[in-house]
Amino acid sequence: MITNSDLDRYIASIPSLPKVVRDCVKALNDGDLVAAANFAKEDKALMFYLKDIVNKPIYGFRTEIKDANQLFGILGLGRARQILQAYYTKLISPTKWEVFELNSQVFQEFQADLMVKWGNILSFCKNNDSEVLKTASIIPAALAAAEAIFREHLETLNVLKSQHAFSYDYILKKTTGYNFKDIIIQIAKKWELTSKSVEFVELLYEDEYKNDTVEYLKLLIQYELSRPNLMQSGANDLFEFDSFANEELIENFYKIIEKAESEANS
């Protein structure tokens, strides 16, 4: 089954960020949306991804966004940083999914839904921390990582899951001593994410209540993974969180989600 050497090889195989992405991130950190747009124009793959994500229904734009300056101007600094970070995950996403019954379109819709709704939740919480906003965009990296890590052991994996109903996280933990929290954190560090982003991911796995924001992200991840296409893919079996959300928090969560989805469909 999976060994520590498999994990080491996987982490080593994760590409560093392309220079144009680094330049774009620096421009955003300097508050220069025009410069960020100009850097993005230099990379066709990056621009294709950004336009594809931003034009998903969940963003609610009435007309197609085609121009880089328009795209960055509409998004603003926070959202632009968030989507650029989501592009990092694109760099490790497979062209063909075998472990999970997914495709690029479903995966990118999952990314887009997470990012937009997480932004809405943080607005509700009056949380303007850009590092916390970016956290949701790194979560799908766990899905891409699971695909890569388990692909070479697909036959054994299917036996374990069919006979014992073990989760992916449980199997990884039992065979290597690591879980997907550890994998996400390793990826985040390789991509030079801030310590605050890394610490927020760690809080998701704590066995006690930390704060409402953490509980909202748990609910959001579980909500998005419960959608029919993701349930069918098996991706909903990836994360294991202990929930400490109270009734009021859960009620507020569904109000936020209902409003976001209503606005996207109107």
N, C-alpha and C positions, 0 to 999 in steps of 0.2 A: 504494500500500500504506500501511501505518501510518506516520504522521509524528510528530515531536516535539510538534506542536500537538495531535494526537490524545491523546497522553499527558498533556499539560498540562491539556486539557479534562477528561480523566477524573479526574485528581487533584483538580482544582478542584470536581468534582461530588460528591466523597465528602462525605457529611454529617458535621457535627460531632456529638459525643455529646450525646444529649438530657440535659436537666438532671436528670431522675430517675435516669439511669444514673450521672451524675457524683456525685450525692448518695449513691447506693448504694455506689459505689466508695470515696468518702471514709469512709463508715461502716465499711466493711470494713477500710480502712487504719487506722482508729482502733480496730479490734478489736471493733466493736459489731455482732454478728450480728442482734440484735433490731431495731436501727434500720435496718439494711440491708434486712431483711425488710419492715419497714413502708414504706420508700421504694419497694420493688419492687411492693408491692400497689397503688401509685398508677398503675401503667402496665400496662394489660391485655395489650398486645402483649409486653412484657417477661416478665410472668408466664406467658403462654402458651408462650413460647419456653423459659423455664427448666423448666417442668413437662414439656414435650415432650422436652427433652434428658435430664433426669434420669430419666425413666421409660423410656429406651431399655434394651434387654436387657443391654447391656454394663455398666451400673451395678449390676445384680444385685439390685435391691430387690424383695422378695417381694410387697409391696403397693404400690398406686399412691400416689405422693406428690402431694398436692393443696394442702396448706397452705403458705404462704410461710414461716412460722416453722419448720415441720417441715423444709422443704426446706433452708433455710440452716443449721439446726441439724445436720442429717445431713451436709451437705457440709463444714462447717467453713470457716475463713477461706480457706485455700489453694485448695480446690476451687471455692469460691464466686467468688473472684477470677478463676479460670481460666474458668469458665463465663460470667461477665459479659463477659470479653474476647471470648469466642466470639460473644456477642451482637453485638459490634461488626461482625463479619463478616456477620451476618444483615442489617445495615443496607445492605450493598452487594450482597447476593445477588439474582440475578434471580428473578422469579416464574416465568419460562419460560426454559428453557435451549435454546440453538440451536447453539452451537459444540460443546458437550459433550452427549452423550446422558445427561443427568442430570435428576433432579427434586428437589424440596425434601426428601423423605424420605431418599433416598440420600445427599444432601449432608450432612444433619444426622447421619445415622448415621456418616458419615466423620468429622465433627467429634467426635462422642461417642467413637468408638473411639480416635481420636488422643489425646484428652484423658485418658481413663481409663488407657490403656496407658502413656502417657508418665508419668503419676503413679506407676504401678507400677514403671516402669524407674527413676525417680528414687529411689523407696523402696529398691529393690535397691542402688542406688549410694550410698545414705545421703546423698543430696543434698536438703536441706531449703530450698533457695533458691526463694522464691515467684516471683521474676522468671523464673527458668529454667522453672519449672512452667508459667507462662503462655505460654511461647514457642510450644508446640505449637498453641495455640488461634488464633494469628495466621496459621499456615501456610495454612489453607484460603482465606484472603483472596486468595492468589495465583490460586487457581482461579476465584473470583468476578471478579477483575480481568481474567484472560485472557478470560473469557466476554464481558465488557463491551468490552474493547479490540478483540477480533477480530470481534465480531458484525457490524460495519459493513463488514467486508472478507471476508466468509465465502466468496464465490466464488473470490477470488484465493487465499485461505488453502487451500481444498480442492485447488486446482491445484498449489500448491507442495508440499503434503504428499503428494499422490498421485504426482507426478512425481519428487520428490527425497527424499521421506521425511525432510524437515527437522522438527526438534522446534519446539514453540512458542517455547521460549526462544531457539533459534538464529534463528528468523525475526524475533523482536522485536529481538534484538541486532544483526542485520545491517541492519535498516531504520531503527532509531532510535539504536543505540549503547547502549541500556539492556537489562537483562534483568529477570527477575521478582524477583530479589533486590532490585534498586533500587526496584521498584514496592512490594514489601512494606515496605521501609524507609520509603518516602515515606508510605505508609498509617499505619505505626506511629507516625511522628513527628506526623502530623496528629491521631492519636488520643492523643497525649501519653504514649506508652509510654516506659518508662525506657530510658536508654542501655544498660543491661545486656541488656535484651530485644533491642534493635536489634543490639547487638554479637554476640549469640548467633546471630541469623539470618545475619549476615555470615560467621561461622565455618563455616556449612554449605557455603559456596562456596569455601573455601580449598583450594589445590592441595597441601596437606600435612597430615599428622596434627596435630591440636590437642589433643584429649583424648577419653577414652572416651565422655563424655556426648554430645558432638557426633556421634560415630559411631553411637551408639544412636539418636539422632533421625533420622539419615539412613536407617538400617535400618528404622525404624518407618514413615517416610513412604513408602519404597519398598514395604514390606510391605502397607500399607493400600491403596496405589494399584494393587497387583497383584491385588486381589480381582476376581472376574469382572465384577461390574457396573461397576466403575471402569475396568477394562481395556477393556471394550466401549465405554465412554463416550469413550475417548481421553484421559482425564485423566492416565493413567499416563505420558504423553509430555510432561508439563509441566516436571518438574524434571530437572536434569542435575547429579548429585553425583559427585565422585570419592570412592570408598570406601577407607578405610585400616583397616577392621576386621580384627582377626586372628581366628584360628579359635576361640579361647577366648571372645572377645567375642560372636561370632556364635552360638556354642553357648548362652551365657548369655541372649542375646536371645530365642532361640526357647523356652527354658525359661520365661522371664517371660511371653511371649505365650501359650504353651500353658496356663499356670496361670490367666492372666486370662480366657481364653476358656472354660476349663473351669468356673471359678467363675460366669461369666455364664450358662452353659447348665445349671448344676446346679439 
